[in-house]
Every structure is written in C-alpha cells, then in structure tokens.
Amino acid sequence: MTVAFRPARPQDVAAIVDLLADDILGQGREGAADLTPYLSAFEAIRDDPHNLLIVGEDDGAIVACYQITFITGLSQMGARRAQIEGVRVARDRRGKGIGATLIADAEQRARDADCRLMQFTTSKARDDAHRFYDRLGFTPSHIGYKKTL
C-alpha cells in the first residue's frame, strides 16, 4: 500500500466529506446529502494561494485528507506558520502509518512555504489523536478557544 498525497480535485469532494463525517464528532455535523456548500468551500480553498486541500490516494481510493493554511504574522519575529485542519484517515486504514505519512507531507509543504512552525487544534474528546500527535513530536502548548458565530 502506497498512499500518494496530492491537491484535491472537485471530484474528490464527496470522498472528503465522507472522511470528515466518519468519526464521532463529524457524524453530527457533516453530511453529503447536499454537496453544494462543500463545493463552494472547495472553490474558495482552491482559489486562495495560502490554502491547500490535500488528499491521500491509494489505488484510486481517497483514504486520507487534510487542509493546510499558510499564515504570515508579526509574532515570533515575523514567523510564518502552517495551520492544519480536517486531518482524517479512513477508519479501515488507521494504524497502518498513513497518519504519520500525512503529517510528514504537511510538514514538508510547510517547510517549502518557509513556515517555521505547524499548529492545529484538536478536540479535547480525541484522546487517540492526542497520543498520535504526541508520538510525532507535537506539544500541547496552548489552550484553544472557539466561538460559534
């Protein structure tokens, strides 16, 4: 099994939505009955030079995804950072190293974009994800806050 990571295409959106919906948090907020809002978001991501939506493909099947956004800021002496979101690996493919390969792909894209750090938020309820990120050298250094608008 060799997973190749590449920029997502419009025809990948349904598979990405399926990945997003296939977990305890996503099943209540995601759904592919109407792809219209997802396709609109895909177009906005595709058209933004600071955003990439990446899929992992294995033998024609989309088995992983993530979004990476490059942010330029003034803090840390003008450090550029990469924000990753929507990290998913298909349930039947977990535990096979795809997640580590996905993060390595994101790290390389961040380095190529001259980022000095990579960051993300993860739900407090995702204990398995926390252990995974810890193993990859990430540090839970901040407290995140969100507010629904």
C-alpha positions as a Markdown table, in Angstrom:
| # | Residue | x | y | z |
|---|---|---|---|---|
| 1 | Met | 0.0 | 0.0 | 0.0 |
| 2 | Thr | 1.5 | 3.3 | -1.1 |
| 3 | Val | -0.5 | 6.4 | -0.4 |
| 4 | Ala | 0.2 | 9.4 | -2.6 |
| 5 | Phe | -0.7 | 12.9 | -1.4 |
| 6 | Arg | -1.8 | 15.5 | -3.9 |
| 7 | Pro | -4.0 | 18.6 | -4.1 |
| 8 | Ala | -7.7 | 17.7 | -4.1 |
| 9 | Arg | -9.9 | 17.9 | -7.2 |
| 10 | Pro | -13.6 | 18.7 | -7.4 |
| 11 | Gln | -14.4 | 15.1 | -7.9 |
| 12 | Asp | -12.7 | 14.3 | -4.6 |
| 13 | Val | -15.1 | 16.4 | -2.5 |
| 14 | Ala | -17.7 | 13.7 | -1.8 |
| 15 | Ala | -15.0 | 11.3 | -0.6 |
| 16 | Ile | -13.5 | 14.1 | 1.6 |
| 17 | Val | -16.9 | 14.7 | 3.1 |
| 18 | Asp | -17.3 | 11.0 | 3.8 |
| 19 | Leu | -14.0 | 11.1 | 5.7 |
| 20 | Leu | -15.0 | 14.1 | 7.7 |
| 21 | Ala | -18.3 | 12.5 | 8.6 |
| 22 | Asp | -16.8 | 9.2 | 9.7 |
| 23 | Asp | -16.0 | 10.0 | 13.3 |
| 24 | Ile | -17.8 | 10.7 | 16.5 |
| 25 | Leu | -17.7 | 14.5 | 16.1 |
| 26 | Gly | -18.2 | 14.7 | 12.3 |
| 27 | Gln | -21.2 | 12.4 | 12.1 |
| 28 | Gly | -23.3 | 15.0 | 13.7 |
| 29 | Arg | -22.1 | 18.0 | 11.7 |
| 30 | Glu | -21.1 | 16.7 | 8.2 |
| 31 | Gly | -23.2 | 15.0 | 5.5 |
| 32 | Ala | -23.0 | 14.5 | 1.8 |
| 33 | Ala | -26.7 | 14.8 | 1.0 |
| 34 | Asp | -26.1 | 18.2 | -0.5 |
| 35 | Leu | -22.5 | 18.8 | -1.6 |
| 36 | Thr | -23.3 | 22.5 | -2.6 |
| 37 | Pro | -21.7 | 24.1 | 0.4 |
| 38 | Tyr | -18.7 | 21.8 | 0.3 |
| 39 | Leu | -18.1 | 22.5 | -3.4 |
| 40 | Ser | -18.3 | 26.3 | -2.7 |
| 41 | Ala | -15.8 | 25.9 | 0.1 |
| 42 | Phe | -13.6 | 23.8 | -2.2 |
| 43 | Glu | -13.6 | 26.5 | -4.8 |
| 44 | Ala | -12.6 | 29.1 | -2.2 |
| 45 | Ile | -9.8 | 27.0 | -0.9 |
| 46 | Arg | -8.6 | 26.2 | -4.4 |
| 47 | Asp | -8.6 | 29.9 | -5.4 |
| 48 | Asp | -6.7 | 31.0 | -2.2 |
| 49 | Pro | -2.9 | 30.8 | -2.7 |
| 50 | His | -2.5 | 30.4 | 1.1 |
| 51 | Asn | -4.7 | 27.3 | 1.3 |
| 52 | Leu | -4.3 | 23.8 | 0.1 |
| 53 | Leu | -6.7 | 20.9 | 0.4 |
| 54 | Ile | -4.7 | 17.7 | 0.2 |
| 55 | Val | -5.9 | 14.1 | -0.3 |
| 56 | Gly | -4.2 | 10.8 | 0.2 |
| 57 | Glu | -5.0 | 8.4 | -2.6 |
| 58 | Asp | -4.3 | 4.6 | -2.6 |
| 59 | Asp | -5.1 | 2.6 | -5.8 |
| 60 | Gly | -7.7 | 5.2 | -6.8 |
| 61 | Ala | -9.4 | 5.5 | -3.4 |
| 62 | Ile | -9.3 | 8.6 | -1.3 |
| 63 | Val | -8.1 | 7.3 | 2.1 |
| 64 | Ala | -6.9 | 10.5 | 3.9 |
| 65 | Cys | -7.2 | 14.3 | 3.8 |
| 66 | Tyr | -6.1 | 17.5 | 5.4 |
| 67 | Gln | -6.2 | 21.2 | 4.8 |
| 68 | Ile | -3.2 | 23.4 | 5.3 |
| 69 | Thr | -3.2 | 27.2 | 5.5 |
| 70 | Phe | -0.1 | 29.3 | 5.5 |
| 71 | Ile | -0.3 | 32.3 | 7.8 |
| 72 | Thr | 2.2 | 35.2 | 8.0 |
| 73 | Gly | 2.2 | 37.0 | 11.3 |
| 74 | Leu | 4.3 | 39.5 | 13.2 |
| 75 | Ser | 4.8 | 37.4 | 16.3 |
| 76 | Gln | 7.9 | 35.3 | 16.7 |
| 77 | Met | 9.9 | 37.8 | 14.6 |
| 78 | Gly | 7.5 | 37.6 | 11.7 |
| 79 | Ala | 7.3 | 33.8 | 11.6 |
| 80 | Arg | 5.2 | 32.2 | 9.0 |
| 81 | Arg | 3.2 | 29.2 | 10.3 |
| 82 | Ala | 1.2 | 26.4 | 8.9 |
| 83 | Gln | -2.3 | 25.7 | 10.3 |
| 84 | Ile | -3.6 | 22.2 | 9.6 |
| 85 | Glu | -7.3 | 21.3 | 9.8 |
| 86 | Gly | -9.6 | 18.4 | 8.9 |
| 87 | Val | -7.0 | 15.7 | 9.3 |
| 88 | Arg | -8.6 | 12.4 | 8.6 |
| 89 | Val | -7.6 | 8.8 | 7.7 |
| 90 | Ala | -10.2 | 6.3 | 6.6 |
| 91 | Arg | -11.3 | 4.1 | 9.5 |
| 92 | Asp | -10.3 | 0.9 | 7.8 |
| 93 | Arg | -6.8 | 2.3 | 7.1 |
| 94 | Arg | -5.9 | 3.6 | 10.5 |
| 95 | Gly | -2.9 | 2.0 | 12.3 |
| 96 | Lys | -1.0 | 1.5 | 9.1 |
| 97 | Gly | 1.2 | 4.5 | 9.1 |
| 98 | Ile | -0.9 | 6.7 | 6.8 |
| 99 | Gly | -1.4 | 9.4 | 9.5 |
| 100 | Ala | 2.3 | 9.7 | 10.1 |
| 101 | Thr | 2.9 | 9.9 | 6.3 |
| 102 | Leu | 0.2 | 12.5 | 6.1 |
| 103 | Ile | 1.8 | 14.7 | 8.8 |
| 104 | Ala | 5.2 | 14.3 | 7.1 |
| 105 | Asp | 3.6 | 15.5 | 3.9 |
| 106 | Ala | 2.1 | 18.5 | 5.7 |
| 107 | Glu | 5.4 | 19.3 | 7.4 |
| 108 | Gln | 7.2 | 19.2 | 4.0 |
| 109 | Arg | 4.7 | 21.5 | 2.4 |
| 110 | Ala | 5.0 | 23.9 | 5.4 |
| 111 | Arg | 8.8 | 23.9 | 5.1 |
| 112 | Asp | 8.5 | 24.5 | 1.3 |
| 113 | Ala | 6.3 | 27.5 | 2.2 |
| 114 | Asp | 9.0 | 28.9 | 4.5 |
| 115 | Cys | 7.0 | 28.2 | 7.7 |
| 116 | Arg | 8.8 | 27.9 | 11.0 |
| 117 | Leu | 6.1 | 26.1 | 12.9 |
| 118 | Met | 3.0 | 24.0 | 12.3 |
| 119 | Gln | -0.1 | 24.3 | 14.5 |
| 120 | Phe | -3.6 | 22.9 | 14.8 |
| 121 | Thr | -6.4 | 22.5 | 17.2 |
| 122 | Thr | -7.9 | 19.2 | 18.2 |
| 123 | Ser | -11.0 | 18.4 | 20.2 |
| 124 | Lys | -10.4 | 17.5 | 23.9 |
| 125 | Ala | -12.5 | 14.4 | 23.2 |
| 126 | Arg | -10.0 | 12.9 | 20.7 |
| 127 | Asp | -7.7 | 11.0 | 23.1 |
| 128 | Asp | -6.4 | 8.7 | 20.4 |
| 129 | Ala | -5.4 | 11.8 | 18.3 |
| 130 | His | -3.7 | 13.3 | 21.2 |
| 131 | Arg | -1.5 | 10.3 | 21.7 |
| 132 | Phe | -0.8 | 10.2 | 17.9 |
| 133 | Tyr | 0.3 | 13.9 | 17.8 |
| 134 | Asp | 2.4 | 13.4 | 21.0 |
| 135 | Arg | 4.3 | 10.5 | 19.3 |
| 136 | Leu | 5.0 | 12.7 | 16.3 |
| 137 | Gly | 6.7 | 15.4 | 18.5 |
| 138 | Phe | 3.9 | 17.9 | 18.8 |
| 139 | Thr | 3.5 | 19.6 | 22.2 |
| 140 | Pro | 0.1 | 20.6 | 23.6 |
| 141 | Ser | 1.5 | 24.1 | 24.4 |
| 142 | His | -1.6 | 26.3 | 24.2 |
| 143 | Ile | -5.2 | 26.3 | 25.2 |
| 144 | Gly | -7.6 | 26.8 | 22.3 |
| 145 | Tyr | -10.8 | 28.7 | 22.3 |
| 146 | Lys | -13.6 | 28.7 | 19.7 |
| 147 | Lys | -16.8 | 30.6 | 19.5 |
| 148 | Thr | -19.6 | 29.7 | 17.1 |
| 149 | Leu | -20.7 | 32.8 | 15.1 |
